[in-house]
Amino acid sequence: FLSPPTMSRRSALLIGAAALASASFTATAFSPSSCGLLVSTKRVTTKLAPRKTTLHSSLSNNDDDDVLNKLSAELKELAECTSLIYSYLSKPDKSVSAEDVVLACDAVDASSKLRQKSHEFGRYQLLVKLLKSDYDAYVTTAEFLSPSRIPRGELPNVQDVVYVPFTAAAANEDDATEETTVDTNVVAVTTVTGEDGQPLVADCTLEELAYNDSPLDKLLLSIFRNLVTTHTGGVTSDIPGIKGLLAQGRQYMTMELPEGVTYEDHTKAQHTMVKNTLGGLMTPVLPPFYRIFMSGIVPKLGTDYDGKQIGPWFYAPWLTSMVTPTFFGFLVGPSKPNRRSDGQRGGLVVEKCKFLQESGCKGLCLHQCKLPAQEFFKEELGLSLTVKPNFVTQECQWSFGEEPVDVVEDDSFPKGCLVGCDSRKVMSGRKSTDVLCM
């Protein structure tokens, strides 16, 4: 409203009272202009009634409180789990004992969700530390706790850990306990002899694994088989897939030899064939690249250092173990990185070797996989490799950067042929064939 300068005091008081009664007030500002006095008015209204609290706003506040409480609890749990992981990681290697691993197993069983995962991670780290500091203690601890409390697949290394099958029956839900029974009959060792009276190695009794080959696996297998045909002088087979490759390998291994050529000589020919095939599969580009950037071998540049090795680089074993599963699955099946026997990275475990399962032949495993693979990595790529098959489980441990032990001196490699080996039947009656299976 306009308030002229001539307004009486009484009128102003009446107007002010009316404004208060209507719960509003008016602020008036004056400003001069060329036409005289211009009055501009700005109305600001303030509600004086108390704010009402509705049911919706009350529920909203409660929801916000619940979210904040949950977030606070989760952050607290995350902080405590981080502290747990740090305590496991910071424990000195030489101070880790079997008791520490057992206590970690208890913690895993007594916890859940994120805390359980933290204890599982910590238990794995304790096993790695024990593996580094005392290998025999690690093997003993792993055999004691696996598979009843630690699944075999969660061990950092399994190459010398005896496989013990078991059946677990869940107990009453009220006490939430688990009863474990070890089947001692399955692991009983019986001595079997062959037709010539020599001891044989028992076949794997585990259920066969069904392999799902990817398009890459099929392509690489096709290329590999063609290379085998080339490097064996035309040995081929109409059988499809991995079984066809193994038929080629068996035919080449058991072929009739020319006069004056022994099977010991022929084993070397098998190694050469496999190494040439692996070299062809890697193409002429990859081996030189690997030798320089992984093994640290100086290329030929016309210097005094040509051909000298200043590696392998520290990352070579680990990086090789990460890449290998993708490109060698067509031969050995599923595999995953693990730890070497010294606890360092650079290990790889084949869950159930396709080559060994489908062939059932120690000779093919030894002379067309283990030995030529070790020789190829050392001679052509400049990196040591140890391949250790387990004929009880058909697992296979590959350890990049680890020097292999001569198979004759390796006590973990059993002597004799496998019981169900078809190659032995083919070779029956021939002389000096024991070198095939060592």
C-alpha positions in Angstrom: 0.0 0.0 0.0 1.0 3.6 -0.4 1.7 5.6 2.7 1.8 9.4 2.0 3.8 11.7 4.2 0.6 13.4 5.5 -0.7 10.1 7.1 -1.5 10.6 10.8 0.2 8.5 13.6 -3.1 7.0 14.6 -3.8 5.7 11.1 -0.3 4.2 10.9 -0.8 2.3 14.2 -4.2 0.9 13.0 -2.6 -0.2 9.7 0.3 -1.9 11.6 -2.1 -3.8 13.9 -4.0 -5.0 10.9 -0.8 -6.3 9.3 0.2 -8.2 12.5 -3.3 -9.7 12.7 -3.1 -11.1 9.2 0.4 -12.6 10.0 2.3 -10.4 7.6 4.3 -7.3 7.6 5.1 -4.7 4.9 8.4 -3.1 4.4 8.4 0.2 2.5 11.4 1.8 0.9 11.6 5.4 -0.5 13.7 6.6 -3.4 13.9 10.1 -5.0 13.2 10.7 -8.7 13.0 13.7 -11.2 9.2 13.8 -10.8 9.3 14.1 -7.1 9.1 11.4 -4.5 8.6 7.9 -5.8 7.5 5.3 -3.4 8.3 1.6 -4.1 6.9 -1.1 -1.9 8.2 -4.6 -1.3 6.0 -7.1 0.5 7.6 -9.9 2.5 5.2 -12.4 4.0 6.2 -14.7 6.9 3.9 -17.4 8.3 3.8 -17.4 12.0 1.9 -20.6 12.4 3.9 -23.6 13.8 5.2 -26.2 11.3 3.1 -29.3 11.1 4.9 -32.8 11.2 3.3 -35.3 8.8 3.5 -39.1 8.9 5.4 -39.1 5.6 8.1 -36.8 6.8 8.5 -38.9 10.0 8.9 -42.1 8.0 11.4 -40.3 5.7 13.5 -39.3 8.7 13.5 -42.9 10.0 14.6 -44.3 6.5 17.4 -41.8 6.4 18.6 -42.9 9.9 18.5 -46.6 8.8 20.5 -45.9 5.7 23.1 -43.9 7.7 23.3 -46.7 10.4 23.8 -49.4 7.7 26.4 -47.3 5.9 28.2 -46.7 9.2 28.1 -50.4 10.1 29.4 -51.4 6.7 32.2 -48.9 6.8 33.2 -50.2 10.3 33.2 -53.8 9.0 35.3 -52.8 6.0 37.8 -51.0 8.2 38.0 -54.1 10.5 38.4 -56.5 7.5 41.2 -54.2 6.1 42.9 -54.4 9.4 42.6 -58.2 9.4 44.1 -58.5 5.9 47.0 -56.2 7.0 47.7 -58.3 10.0 48.0 -61.4 7.8 50.2 -59.7 5.2 52.5 -58.2 7.8 53.3 -61.4 9.6 56.9 -62.4 8.9 57.3 -65.5 6.7 59.5 -67.4 9.2 57.1 -66.9 12.1 54.2 -68.7 10.4 53.4 -72.1 11.8 50.8 -74.8 11.2 48.9 -73.6 14.2 48.5 -70.2 12.6 46.9 -71.8 9.6 44.6 -73.9 11.8 43.5 -70.7 13.7 42.8 -69.1 10.3 40.6 -72.0 9.4 38.7 -71.6 12.7 38.2 -67.9 11.9 36.9 -68.8 8.4 34.4 -71.2 9.8 33.2 -68.8 12.5 32.6 -65.8 10.2 30.6 -64.9 7.2 30.4 -62.6 4.2 33.2 -60.0 3.9 34.9 -61.1 7.1 35.0 -64.7 5.9 36.5 -63.7 2.6 39.1 -61.7 4.5 40.1 -64.7 6.6 40.2 -66.9 3.5 42.6 -64.5 1.9 44.6 -64.4 5.0 44.8 -68.1 5.3 46.0 -68.3 1.7 48.7 -65.8 2.5 49.8 -67.8 5.6 50.1 -70.9 3.4 52.2 -69.0 0.9 54.5 -67.8 3.7 54.8 -71.3 5.1 55.5 -72.6 1.6 58.4 -70.1 1.3 59.9 -70.8 4.6 59.5 -74.5 5.1 58.3 -76.6 2.2 58.0 -79.9 4.2 56.0 -78.2 6.9 53.7 -76.8 4.2 53.1 -80.2 2.6 52.4 -81.8 6.0 50.0 -78.9 7.0 48.2 -79.0 3.6 47.7 -82.8 3.7 46.3 -82.5 7.3 43.8 -79.7 6.5 42.9 -80.5 2.9 40.3 -81.4 1.8 38.4 -81.5 5.2 39.0 -77.8 6.0 40.7 -76.3 3.0 39.5 -77.2 -0.5 42.4 -78.6 -2.6 41.7 -75.9 -5.2 42.5 -73.2 -2.6 46.0 -74.4 -1.8 48.8 -72.3 -3.3 50.6 -75.4 -4.5 49.6 -79.1 -4.8 52.4 -80.9 -6.6 53.5 -83.0 -3.6 50.3 -82.8 -1.6 48.8 -86.3 -1.5 45.3 -86.4 -2.8 42.8 -87.7 -0.3 39.2 -88.1 -1.5 36.4 -87.5 1.0 32.6 -87.4 1.3 31.1 -84.6 3.5 27.7 -85.1 5.0 25.9 -82.0 6.4 24.8 -82.5 10.0 21.7 -81.2 11.7 21.0 -77.5 10.9 20.6 -76.8 14.6 24.2 -77.4 15.5 25.5 -76.3 12.0 28.4 -78.7 12.0 29.9 -80.8 9.2 31.0 -84.4 9.4 33.9 -85.5 7.2 34.6 -89.1 6.2 37.8 -90.1 4.5 37.5 -92.9 2.0 40.7 -94.9 2.7 39.8 -97.6 0.2 40.2 -95.2 -2.7 43.7 -94.2 -1.8 45.0 -97.7 -1.0 48.1 -98.5 -3.0 48.2 -101.9 -4.6 51.1 -103.2 -6.6 50.3 -104.3 -10.1 52.8 -105.9 -12.5 52.8 -106.0 -16.3 53.2 -108.9 -18.7 57.0 -108.8 -18.3 56.8 -108.8 -14.5 57.7 -105.1 -14.1 55.6 -102.9 -11.7 53.0 -100.7 -13.2 51.6 -97.3 -12.1 47.9 -97.3 -11.1 45.5 -95.5 -13.4 43.6 -92.4 -12.2 40.3 -93.4 -10.7 38.7 -89.9 -10.6 35.8 -89.0 -12.8 36.8 -87.9 -16.3 36.4 -84.2 -17.0 34.4 -83.1 -20.0 36.2 -80.4 -21.9 34.4 -77.5 -23.7 36.8 -76.3 -26.4 36.4 -72.7 -27.4 36.7 -71.6 -31.1 40.3 -70.5 -30.3 41.1 -74.0 -28.9 39.7 -75.7 -32.0 41.7 -73.4 -34.3 45.0 -73.9 -32.4 44.4 -77.6 -32.3 43.9 -77.8 -36.0 47.1 -75.8 -36.7 49.0 -77.9 -34.2 47.9 -81.2 -35.8 48.9 -80.0 -39.2 52.4 -79.0 -37.8 52.7 -82.5 -36.2 51.9 -84.1 -39.6 54.6 -82.0 -41.2 57.3 -82.7 -38.6 56.6 -86.4 -38.3 57.0 -87.1 -42.0 53.3 -87.4 -42.8 51.8 -89.2 -39.7 48.2 -88.3 -39.6 44.8 -89.6 -38.3 41.2 -89.3 -39.3 40.0 -89.2 -35.6 38.8 -85.6 -34.8 39.9 -83.5 -31.9 42.5 -84.1 -29.2 42.1 -87.9 -29.6 43.2 -87.6 -33.2 46.3 -85.7 -32.1 47.1 -88.4 -29.5 46.6 -91.1 -32.2 49.2 -89.3 -34.3 51.5 -89.0 -31.3 51.1 -92.7 -30.4 51.6 -93.8 -33.9 54.9 -91.8 -34.1 56.1 -93.0 -30.7 55.5 -96.7 -31.4 56.5 -96.9 -35.0 58.8 -99.6 -36.2 62.4 -98.2 -36.3 65.0 -98.7 -39.0 67.9 -101.0 -38.3 70.4 -99.5 -35.9 68.0 -96.9 -34.5 67.1 -97.5 -30.8 64.0 -96.2 -29.0 66.3 -94.1 -26.9 67.3 -92.3 -30.1 63.7 -92.1 -31.1 62.7 -90.4 -27.8 65.1 -87.5 -28.8 63.4 -87.4 -32.2 60.1 -87.0 -30.5 61.4 -84.1 -28.4 62.7 -82.4 -31.6 59.4 -83.0 -33.3 57.4 -81.3 -30.4 59.9 -78.4 -30.1 59.6 -77.7 -33.9 55.8 -77.9 -33.6 55.8 -75.5 -30.7 58.1 -73.1 -32.5 55.8 -73.2 -35.6 52.8 -72.6 -33.4 54.4 -69.5 -31.9 55.3 -68.2 -35.4 58.8 -66.6 -36.1 57.8 -63.4 -34.3 57.0 -64.4 -30.8 60.1 -66.3 -29.7 62.5 -63.4 -30.4 60.1 -61.0 -28.7 59.9 -63.3 -25.7 63.7 -63.7 -25.5 64.3 -60.0 -25.4 61.4 -58.7 -23.2 60.9 -61.7 -20.9 64.2 -63.6 -20.8 66.5 -60.6 -21.2 68.6 -62.0 -24.0 70.5 -59.3 -25.9 69.6 -59.5 -29.7 72.2 -59.5 -32.4 73.2 -55.9 -32.8 76.9 -56.3 -33.7 78.1 -55.7 -30.1 80.1 -57.7 -27.7 76.9 -58.4 -25.7 75.1 -60.2 -28.6 73.3 -63.4 -27.3 74.2 -62.8 -23.7 71.4 -63.2 -21.2 70.9 -60.6 -18.5 67.5 -61.9 -17.4 65.1 -63.4 -17.1 63.3 -60.3 -15.9 61.6 -60.5 -12.5 58.1 -60.4 -14.1 58.7 -63.1 -16.7 57.6 -66.2 -14.7 54.5 -64.5 -13.3 53.4 -63.0 -16.6 54.0 -66.3 -18.5 51.8 -68.1 -16.0 49.1 -65.6 -16.6 49.1 -65.8 -20.4 49.7 -69.6 -20.8 46.2 -70.8 -19.8 44.6 -69.0 -22.8 46.9 -70.4 -25.4 47.6 -73.9 -24.2 44.2 -74.9 -23.1 43.7 -76.8 -26.3 46.4 -79.3 -25.2 46.1 -79.5 -21.5 42.6 -78.2 -20.6 41.6 -75.7 -17.9 44.4 -74.3 -15.8 45.0 -71.4 -13.4 48.0 -69.5 -12.0 49.3 -70.6 -8.6 52.6 -70.6 -6.7 55.8 -72.6 -7.4 57.3 -74.9 -4.8 59.4 -72.1 -3.5 56.3 -70.0 -2.9 57.1 -67.4 -5.6 54.7 -66.4 -8.4 55.1 -68.1 -11.8 53.3 -71.4 -11.1 50.4 -72.8 -13.1 48.3 -75.9 -12.2 46.4 -77.9 -14.8 43.3 -79.0 -13.1 43.0 -82.3 -15.0 45.3 -82.7 -18.0 43.4 -83.3 -21.2 46.6 -84.8 -22.8 47.0 -87.3 -20.0 43.4 -88.1 -19.4 42.7 -88.9 -23.1 45.9 -90.7 -23.7 46.3 -92.7 -20.5 50.0 -93.0 -21.5 53.1 -92.0 -19.5 55.3 -92.2 -22.5 53.3 -89.6 -24.4 53.2 -87.4 -21.3 56.9 -87.7 -20.8 58.3 -87.5 -24.4 55.6 -85.4 -26.1 54.8 -82.9 -23.4 56.9 -82.7 -20.2 60.5 -83.1 -21.5 60.2 -81.2 -24.8 58.2 -78.4 -23.2 61.0 -78.0 -20.6 63.7 -78.1 -23.3 61.8 -75.6 -25.6 61.4 -73.0 -22.9 65.0 -73.2 -21.9 66.6 -73.5 -25.3 64.4 -71.4 -27.4 62.8 -68.9 -25.0 65.6 -68.6 -22.4 63.3 -69.4 -19.3 63.6 -72.5 -17.1 60.5 -74.6 -16.7 59.6 -77.6 -14.5 56.6 -79.7 -15.5 55.4 -82.2 -12.8 52.5 -84.4 -13.7 50.4 -86.2 -11.0 49.3 -89.5 -12.3 46.9 -90.1 -9.3 44.8 -86.9 -10.0 46.0 -86.1 -13.5 46.9 -82.6 -12.3 50.0 -81.1 -13.6 52.2 -78.4 -12.1 54.1 -76.0 -14.4 56.7 -73.8 -12.7 58.2 -71.1 -14.8 61.6 -69.9 -13.8 62.3 -73.1 -11.8 65.2 -75.4 -12.9 63.9 -79.0 -13.6 65.3 -82.1 -12.0 66.5 -84.9 -14.3 63.6 -87.3 -14.6 65.9 -90.2 -13.7 66.7 -88.6 -10.4 63.2 -87.3 -9.7 61.7 -89.5 -7.0 58.3 -87.9 -7.5 58.1 -89.3 -11.0 56.9 -92.9 -10.8 58.7 -95.7 -12.6 56.9 -98.0 -14.9 54.0 -97.9 -17.3 50.4 -97.0 -16.5 48.1 -100.1 -16.0 45.6 -99.2 -18.7 48.1 -97.9 -21.3 47.3 -98.9 -24.9 50.9 -98.1 -26.0 52.3 -100.9 -24.0 50.1 -103.4 -25.8 51.4 -102.1 -29.2 55.0 -102.3 -28.0 54.7 -105.8 -26.5 57.5 -108.0 -27.6 59.8 -105.3 -28.8 63.2 -104.7 -27.1 64.5 -101.8 -25.1 61.1 -100.1 -24.8 61.4 -99.3 -21.1 63.0 -96.0 -22.0 59.6 -94.8 -23.2 58.1 -94.6 -19.7 61.3 -94.5 -17.7 
